[in-house]
Amino acid sequence: MADTGLDELAHGEKNSSVSIPVTASYPDGGVRAWLTVLGAFLALFCTFGQLNSFGTFQTWYAGHQLRELPPSTIAWIGSLQLWIFFFSGGFVGLIFDAYGPRVIMIPGSVVLVFSIMMTSLASRYYQFVLAQGILFGLGVGMMFYPSLAAISTHFDKYRGTAVGIAIAGSGVGGVVYPVLFQQLFERVGFGWAVRISGFISLAACCVAVITVTSMRPPGQQKTSVLKCALLQDGSFVLVVAGSILICLGLFIPFFYIADYAKDNGISASTIFYILSAMNGGGTLGRLAPPLLSDAVGRFNVMVPCAFLMGLSALVFWIFAKSLVAIVLFAIVYGFFSGAFIALLIPCVAQISERKEVGTKIGMLYSIISFAALAGGPAAGALLRVGHGSYTGMIVLCGVSNVAGSFFMLWARLRIDRRTLAVV
């Protein structure tokens, strides 16, 4: 990859476009490639799908085990999940580039299932922080990154579609788990409800470990340290900057939409389905936009999706008070957030050499982990300062997403300034 340098960001480019790395040919199909997609789908179903369902636990804890704590304190559990998950990407990416996916995913499966079983036994705040916050976040990272990075080594032309199908697993999980937990909490109790999800995760992870493989270039050198030189790639830096802003607000609705609905008079038996509706919209967002992106360009699709995600919060969520309006917002926001999540990795892979895909993806997620960590508690603090008003957190969500989309647009224009170029 050409070394473009940060100085060009400040002073402009000499050429109208930045070259995209050209690497060895990709199979773009075949049994191994599509089995990898299947394994990644299952891995994301039981990992990121459960992570997307934390709003269910937020509401349950507020009325049961942790009812004496304010929402902003409970939200730290979900924020720690996100931070550990994101931050682990740097180390996981390095290991993936050096050794492939299986050496990470086998212990990752053990960590994930163990964390879920320990959560089922927890009763105090620190126990939930350790089991559901830290251990679960680490398990998610050890399954998420190698699965998706492996897909990027199998596909080039159809990378957006393949990654989108895999990431749709998190959307499907996000639809299934809130309803599953809502039903099981009442029927078998919290402990067994969580244990059942642990057994589901065990089965899905076993299949994922068997089916996920990578196409590493022959003779690839193993990386032992984080490549700070990657931050000299101007387009990558802009993608990182945009992702930081977007991730600050991205997960706020997933944490608080259930509480928001409850405070607007929606019945407790209905609010869990709102989170499922949001994740259902996310499933569509993880499928349709990535499919379109393979034809019209990944950055060309991601930029408007990120912008509309923020705009939907500012002009839709802030006025949604009825059940119908809240559900419609949940579907719309879920769709555009799902599209952003699905397209981020293909966009990074597009501006990367195949031998550094895992490292770059991991570096990106490690850096943006701090924004993800801050988003939930910041929203809870704004809720407390506003004496129960959700306006502050909604504005934070919308403005950060819109601002981040402009950095993504800058990165797209830096790659190719032509308006109609496929980027």
C-alpha positions in Angstrom: 0.0 0.0 0.0 1.2 3.4 -0.8 2.4 5.4 2.2 0.3 8.5 2.0 1.2 10.1 5.3 -0.7 12.3 7.8 0.8 15.4 6.3 -1.4 15.0 3.2 -4.5 15.1 5.4 -3.7 18.6 6.4 -2.3 19.9 3.1 -4.3 18.0 0.5 -3.4 15.3 -1.9 -1.3 15.7 -5.0 -3.5 13.2 -6.9 -7.3 12.9 -7.1 -7.4 9.4 -5.8 -5.6 7.0 -3.5 -4.7 3.6 -4.9 -6.4 0.5 -3.5 -4.0 -2.4 -2.6 -3.8 -5.1 -5.2 -3.1 -8.5 -3.7 -3.1 -12.2 -4.7 -6.3 -13.5 -6.1 -9.2 -14.4 -3.9 -11.3 -17.5 -4.5 -14.5 -15.5 -4.0 -16.5 -18.7 -3.4 -16.2 -22.4 -2.9 -17.0 -24.8 -0.1 -14.3 -23.5 2.3 -15.3 -19.9 1.8 -19.0 -20.4 2.3 -18.5 -22.7 5.3 -16.5 -19.8 6.8 -19.4 -17.5 6.2 -21.7 -20.1 7.9 -19.4 -20.5 10.9 -19.1 -16.7 11.3 -22.9 -16.3 11.1 -23.2 -18.8 14.0 -20.4 -17.2 16.0 -21.9 -13.7 15.7 -25.4 -15.1 16.4 -24.4 -16.1 19.9 -21.8 -13.4 20.6 -22.7 -10.0 19.1 -26.4 -11.1 19.1 -26.4 -11.4 22.9 -24.3 -8.2 23.2 -26.9 -6.3 21.2 -29.5 -7.6 23.6 -28.0 -6.0 26.7 -31.0 -3.6 26.9 -33.0 -6.7 28.1 -30.6 -7.2 31.0 -30.5 -3.5 31.7 -34.2 -3.4 32.2 -34.3 -6.7 34.2 -31.5 -5.7 36.5 -33.2 -2.3 37.2 -36.2 -4.1 38.5 -34.6 -7.1 40.2 -31.0 -7.9 41.2 -29.6 -4.3 40.9 -32.8 -2.3 41.5 -31.0 -0.1 44.1 -28.5 1.2 41.5 -29.1 4.0 39.0 -29.3 3.2 35.2 -26.0 4.8 34.5 -24.3 2.5 37.0 -25.9 -0.6 35.5 -25.0 0.6 32.0 -21.3 0.2 32.9 -21.8 -3.6 32.6 -22.8 -3.2 29.0 -20.2 -0.6 28.3 -17.5 -2.8 29.7 -18.7 -5.6 27.4 -18.3 -3.2 24.4 -14.9 -1.9 25.6 -13.4 -5.3 26.3 -14.8 -6.6 23.0 -13.5 -3.6 21.0 -10.2 -3.3 22.8 -9.3 -7.0 22.4 -9.3 -6.5 18.6 -5.8 -5.2 18.5 -4.3 -8.3 20.1 -6.7 -10.7 18.5 -5.9 -9.2 15.0 -2.2 -9.7 15.5 -2.7 -13.3 16.5 -5.0 -13.9 13.6 -2.5 -12.6 11.1 0.2 -14.8 12.6 -1.6 -18.0 13.2 -5.1 -18.0 11.7 -8.5 -18.1 13.4 -8.7 -21.5 15.1 -6.0 -20.9 17.7 -8.1 -17.9 18.9 -11.6 -19.3 18.6 -11.1 -22.5 20.6 -10.1 -20.7 23.8 -12.6 -18.0 22.9 -15.4 -20.5 23.0 -14.4 -21.6 26.4 -14.2 -18.1 27.8 -17.6 -17.2 26.3 -19.5 -20.1 27.6 -17.8 -19.9 31.0 -18.7 -16.2 31.3 -22.4 -16.9 30.6 -22.5 -19.7 33.1 -20.9 -17.5 35.8 -23.4 -14.7 34.9 -26.2 -17.2 35.7 -24.8 -17.6 39.2 -24.2 -13.9 39.9 -26.2 -11.8 42.3 -24.1 -8.8 43.2 -22.9 -5.9 41.0 -19.2 -6.7 41.0 -20.0 -10.3 39.9 -22.0 -9.1 36.9 -19.2 -6.7 36.0 -16.6 -9.5 36.1 -18.6 -12.2 34.4 -21.0 -10.4 32.0 -18.9 -7.3 31.5 -15.3 -8.4 31.3 -15.2 -12.1 30.6 -18.2 -12.0 28.2 -16.7 -9.1 26.3 -13.4 -10.9 25.9 -15.2 -14.1 24.6 -17.1 -12.0 22.1 -13.9 -10.5 20.8 -12.1 -13.8 20.5 -15.0 -15.2 18.3 -16.0 -12.0 16.4 -12.7 -10.8 14.9 -11.2 -14.0 13.6 -14.5 -15.0 12.0 -14.9 -11.8 10.0 -11.2 -11.4 9.2 -11.2 -14.9 7.9 -14.1 -14.1 5.5 -12.1 -11.1 4.1 -9.3 -13.5 3.1 -11.7 -15.6 1.1 -13.6 -12.9 -0.7 -12.8 -9.7 -2.7 -15.5 -8.9 -5.3 -18.3 -10.3 -3.1 -16.7 -9.3 0.3 -19.5 -7.0 1.2 -22.2 -9.6 0.6 -20.3 -12.3 2.4 -19.5 -10.2 5.5 -23.1 -8.9 5.5 -24.5 -12.4 5.6 -22.2 -13.3 8.5 -22.9 -10.1 10.4 -26.6 -10.7 9.9 -26.1 -13.5 12.4 -25.8 -10.8 15.1 -29.0 -9.2 13.9 -30.8 -12.6 14.1 -29.4 -13.2 17.5 -30.5 -9.7 18.5 -34.1 -10.6 17.5 -34.1 -14.0 19.1 -32.4 -13.4 22.5 -34.6 -10.5 23.9 -37.7 -12.5 23.3 -36.1 -15.7 24.5 -34.9 -14.0 27.7 -38.2 -12.3 28.3 -40.0 -15.6 28.1 -37.5 -17.6 30.1 -37.0 -15.1 32.9 -40.6 -15.5 33.8 -40.9 -19.3 33.2 -37.7 -20.8 34.6 -36.0 -17.8 36.4 -33.0 -15.7 35.6 -30.4 -18.4 36.3 -31.7 -21.1 34.0 -32.6 -18.6 31.3 -29.0 -17.5 31.1 -27.7 -21.1 31.3 -29.9 -22.1 28.4 -28.3 -19.3 26.3 -25.0 -20.7 27.4 -25.8 -24.1 26.0 -27.0 -22.5 22.7 -23.7 -20.6 22.6 -21.7 -23.8 23.2 -23.3 -25.6 20.2 -22.9 -22.6 17.9 -19.3 -22.0 18.8 -18.4 -25.7 18.2 -19.7 -25.5 14.7 -17.9 -22.1 14.1 -14.6 -23.5 15.3 -14.9 -26.4 12.8 -16.0 -24.4 9.8 -14.1 -21.0 9.9 -10.8 -21.1 8.0 -8.6 -18.4 6.4 -6.6 -18.0 3.2 -3.4 -16.5 4.4 -0.8 -15.6 1.8 2.1 -18.2 1.6 5.2 -17.3 3.6 3.5 -14.5 5.4 5.6 -13.0 8.2 4.3 -13.2 11.7 3.7 -9.9 13.4 4.8 -9.5 17.0 4.1 -5.8 17.7 1.3 -3.4 16.7 2.2 -1.6 13.5 2.1 2.1 14.3 3.1 2.7 10.7 -0.5 1.8 9.7 -1.6 5.1 11.2 0.4 6.9 8.5 -2.3 5.7 6.0 -4.5 8.8 5.8 -7.6 7.0 4.6 -7.4 4.6 7.5 -6.9 7.4 10.0 -10.1 9.1 8.7 -12.0 5.9 9.0 -10.8 5.5 12.6 -11.7 9.1 13.4 -15.2 8.7 12.0 -15.7 5.4 13.8 -14.7 6.9 17.1 -17.5 9.5 16.8 -20.1 7.0 15.5 -19.3 4.5 18.2 -19.8 7.1 20.9 -23.5 7.2 20.0 -24.1 4.0 18.1 -25.1 1.8 21.0 -27.1 4.3 23.1 -30.5 3.2 21.7 -29.6 -0.5 22.2 -29.0 0.3 25.9 -31.9 2.6 26.6 -34.7 2.0 24.1 -36.4 -0.4 26.6 -36.2 2.1 29.5 -37.3 4.9 27.1 -40.4 2.8 26.1 -41.2 2.0 29.7 -41.0 5.6 30.8 -43.4 6.5 28.0 -46.1 4.1 29.3 -45.3 1.0 27.2 -46.2 -2.2 29.1 -43.3 -4.3 30.5 -44.5 -7.3 28.5 -44.1 -5.4 25.2 -40.8 -3.4 25.6 -38.6 -6.5 25.0 -40.2 -6.8 21.6 -39.1 -3.3 20.8 -35.4 -4.3 21.1 -36.1 -7.3 18.9 -37.7 -4.9 16.3 -34.5 -2.8 16.4 -32.4 -5.9 15.9 -34.8 -7.1 13.2 -34.2 -3.9 11.3 -30.5 -4.5 11.9 -30.7 -7.9 10.2 -32.1 -6.3 7.1 -29.4 -3.6 7.3 -26.7 -6.2 7.5 -28.0 -7.9 4.3 -29.3 -5.4 1.8 -26.8 -2.5 2.0 -23.7 -4.8 1.8 -25.2 -6.6 -1.2 -25.7 -3.2 -2.8 -22.2 -2.1 -1.9 -20.6 -4.8 -4.0 -22.2 -3.1 -7.0 -22.0 0.6 -6.2 -19.1 0.8 -3.7 -18.7 0.1 0.0 -17.9 3.6 1.1 -20.7 5.0 -1.2 -23.2 3.0 0.9 -21.7 3.3 4.3 -21.5 7.1 4.3 -25.2 7.8 3.8 -26.1 5.0 6.2 -24.0 6.5 9.0 -25.5 9.9 8.3 -29.1 8.7 8.2 -28.5 6.7 11.4 -27.7 9.9 13.3 -30.5 11.9 11.5 -33.1 9.3 12.5 -32.3 9.9 16.2 -32.5 13.7 15.9 -35.7 13.9 13.9 -37.5 10.7 14.8 -36.5 9.3 18.2 -36.8 12.6 19.9 -40.5 12.8 18.9 -41.4 9.2 19.3 -43.8 8.7 22.2 -46.3 6.1 21.2 -45.7 2.4 20.8 -46.0 2.6 17.0 -43.6 5.5 16.7 -41.0 3.9 19.0 -41.1 0.6 17.1 -40.8 2.4 13.7 -37.8 4.3 15.0 -36.3 1.1 16.4 -36.6 -0.6 13.0 -35.2 2.4 11.1 -32.3 3.0 13.5 -31.6 -0.8 13.6 -31.4 -0.9 9.8 -28.9 1.9 9.4 -26.8 0.9 12.4 -26.7 -2.7 11.0 -25.6 -1.4 7.7 -22.7 0.6 9.3 -21.6 -2.4 11.4 -21.7 -4.7 8.4 -19.8 -2.3 6.0 -17.1 -1.1 8.4 -14.9 -4.2 8.1 -15.2 -4.5 4.2 -14.2 -0.8 4.0 -11.1 -1.4 6.1 -10.3 -4.5 4.1 -10.7 -2.6 0.9 -7.9 -0.2 1.8 -5.6 -2.9 3.3 -3.2 -5.6 2.0 -4.5 -9.1 2.7 -1.6 -9.8 5.1 -2.6 -6.9 7.3 -6.4 -7.2 7.3 -6.5 -8.7 10.8 -4.1 -6.2 12.3 -5.9 -3.2 10.8 -9.3 -4.4 11.9 -8.0 -5.1 15.3 -6.3 -1.7 15.6 -9.5 0.1 14.5 -11.6 -1.7 17.1 -9.0 -1.2 19.9 -8.9 2.5 19.3 -12.7 3.0 19.1 -13.2 0.8 22.2 -12.8 3.9 24.4 -15.7 5.7 22.6 -17.9 2.6 23.0 -17.0 2.5 26.7 -18.0 6.1 27.3 -21.2 6.1 25.3 -23.6 4.2 27.6 -22.5 5.9 30.9 -22.4 9.3 29.2 -26.0 8.8 28.1 -27.0 7.7 31.6 -25.3 10.7 33.1 -27.2 13.0 30.7 -30.4 11.2 31.7 -29.7 11.9 35.4 -28.7 15.5 34.8 -31.9 16.0 32.7 -34.0 14.7 35.6 -35.3 11.8 33.5 -35.4 13.6 30.2 -34.0 11.6 27.3 -33.3 14.7 25.1 -29.7 15.0 26.1 -28.8 11.4 25.3 -30.8 11.5 22.0 -28.9 14.6 20.9 -25.5 12.9 21.8 -26.5 9.9 19.8 -27.6 11.8 16.7 -24.8 14.5 16.6 -22.0 12.0 17.2 -23.3 9.7 14.4 -23.7 12.6 11.9 -20.3 14.1 12.7 -18.7 10.7 12.2 -20.3 10.2 8.8 -18.6 13.4 7.6 -15.2 11.8 8.4 -16.2 8.7 6.5 -17.2 11.0 3.6 -13.7 12.6 3.8 -12.1 9.2 3.6 -14.2 8.2 0.6 -13.3 11.4 -1.2 -9.7 10.9 -0.4 -9.7 7.5 -2.1 -11.5 8.9 -5.2 -12.8 12.4 -5.6 -15.1 11.5 -8.5 -18.7 11.7 -7.4 -19.9 8.7 -9.4 -16.8 6.5 -8.7 -17.4 3.1 -7.3 -15.5 3.3 -3.9 
